């Protein structure tokens, strides 16, 4: 367990913030992995929540990109009130989402976070190849880091909206029909992260379409 100071907090979207923290000496992780975080204030130290690292392992700081839920008095609402100099508690590293080779990345909302560090590392190493991202959000203002994904992936960053119709994006839910329509090769790896019902539906659909279990990478 490590107590670390917040170095900076910046807005990413209307309800997502980027937190950069001190990095404990010797602390290491793989892109896509996470840790449990709590706030170092009375009454909050044992309120643990899992967050994915969105920095790279060789950065001099830790970074989390966190959706703030202001509609109830929970951890993220409290995180949204913090400022530079406040302290968080981070713990051991865990997580099953790790890059295993080129494939399709399917994300819903804040479920994009494990893919941020993966894409940043692949881009840095010039290994993005022809990985493809399908990123579903309710509206265009909810899209996290759209400019960065589009810069790194070009046309291989595909966005779809479920509650806003616009010519700029697809207007489809990511379901079996979507997968059949937009995926050309079911022999690749599939990385899936998002709300639990979405992950369940998408992984079930992919298995039905012939994707082998070893090629389905998600938090089980």
N, C-alpha and C positions, 0 to 999 in steps of 0.2 A: 504494500500500500504506500502511495506517495502523495504528499500534499504539495501542490504546485500553484504558482500564481498565474493569474490571467494576464497576458501581455497586451492583448488587444481584442476588441470585439467590433465586427463590421457587419452591416446588413448585406445579405445576398439577394433575398427577395422580400416581399412585404411581410413574410412570417418566418423567414429563415435567417439565421445569423452564423457568422464564422467566428469561432473562438480559437485564438492562438494562446498556447500556454507554455510555461517553462517545461523543458524536457529533462527528466531525471537522468543522471549519468548512467550509461549502460543500458538504457531502456530501448528495446528493439521490437519490431513487429514486421509482418509482411503486408503488402498492400491488400486491402480487403478485410483485414482483421479488425477487431474491436476490443473494447475494454468496458468495465463498469465504472461509471462516474457518479460521484455525489458532490454536494455543495458543502464546503467546510464552514457551516454555520450551525448554531444550536438547533436541533430538531430536524436537520437535513442530512447529517453525516451518514446515516444508515439508509437513506432513501436512494437506492442505487438504480441507475438506468444504463442500458447498453448503448454505446455510441461508437461508430466506426471512425477510425483515423482517416482523415482526408489529406493529410500531408504525406510526404515520402519519408521512409525510414532514415534517410541521410540528412533530412532537414534538422536544423538546430532547435526546433520547437515542435510541440505537438499541436495538431489542429483537428477540430471537430466542426462539422457543418450541420447545424441542428435546427430542426423545425420547432418553433415556439408555439405551444398551444395555450393561448391566453384565455380560453373559455372555461378552464377549471384550475383550481389552485394546486397544480402538480409541479413536478420537478422542472419541466421546461418553462413553465410560466415564471418560476423563480429564477431560472437561468437568464430569462429575458430581462430581469431587473438588475443583473450584475454589471459591474464595470471593471475596467483594468485595475489590477492590484488586488481584487478579490481572489479567493482561493477555491480550488476544486481538489477533490481526491480522486486519483486514478489507481487502478488495480492491475492485476495480471492480464496479459493479452490472451484472447481466444478468438475463434471464428473459423468457419469452414469454407468461406468464400475466398478462393485463392485462384490465381490465373493458372490454367492447365493447358493453354493453347488456344489458338484462334477459334472464334465462335460468335454466337449471338448473345448479346446482353439485353435482358428484358427487365425493365424497371418501372415501378409504379410510385410516383410521388417521391417522398423522402427515402424510399427504397433505393434511390440512385446512389446513396452515400458509399456503399462498399466499392462501387465501380469508379468513384472519383480518383482514388489513389492508384487503382489498377491502371486506368487510362493514362494518368499522369506519368506513371513509371514506364509504361510501354512507349509513350510518346518520347520521353527523355532518352530511352534506349533505342529509339528508332525501330520499334517492333510492333507498332500498331497494326501493320499489315492490312488485312481486309476484315478486321473485326467490325461488327455491325451492332449499333445500339438502337433499340426500340424503347422509347421513353414516353410513358403515359402520364398525363396530368389532367386535372379537372379543367383548368383554364390556362391561357398563355402566361398570365402573371405568376403562375405557380411553378413554372419551369426553372429548376435550379441549374445555374451555370450554363445556360444555353449557348452563350457566345463562346465559352471555352470548349464545350463539346463539339460545336460546329467547326471551330478552328482546328481542333485536333483530328476530327473524324471526317470532316467535309460532308459529302452526301451520304456517308454511312451513319450519320446521326439522324434518326428518323423520329419525329415527334407526333404524338397523337393526343387529341383532347376529347374528353368525354362530356363536358358541360359547356362547351363554347364552340360555335361553328365559325370557321374562318378558312379562307382559301390557302392560307400559308401552311396549315398543318392538316394532317389526317384527322378525321372525326370518327374514329372507330375504337371500340373496346378491344383490348388484347385478349382474344379468346381463340378457340380452335379455328373458327372461320378466318380470323385475322392471320393466324400462323400459316394456314394452308395458302392464303393469298400472297403473303409477303416473304415467306422463307423458301429458298430454292434448294437448300441442302440440309437435310435432317441428320446427316452423319457427322456434324460438327458438335462442339461443346455448346451447352446452353447454360448461361448464368442468369439466375432469376432472383429478384429481390423486390419486395413491396409489401403491402398489407397481406396478412396471412391468408385470407380467402383468395386473393389474386394469385399468390404463389401456389396454393393448392390447386386451383383451377388450371393454371398454365402448365405446371409440371405434370398434372394428370393428362392434359391434352397432348403434351409433347410425348409422353410415354405411349399414349394411344396411337400417335403418329409414327412410332417406331424408334424414338430416341432411347438409347440404352441407358440404364441407371447410372453407369459410371460417367456419362456425359452430361448428367444433370447436376449442376453445382448450385446449391442453395443452403440456407441455414435450416437444418432439420430439427 
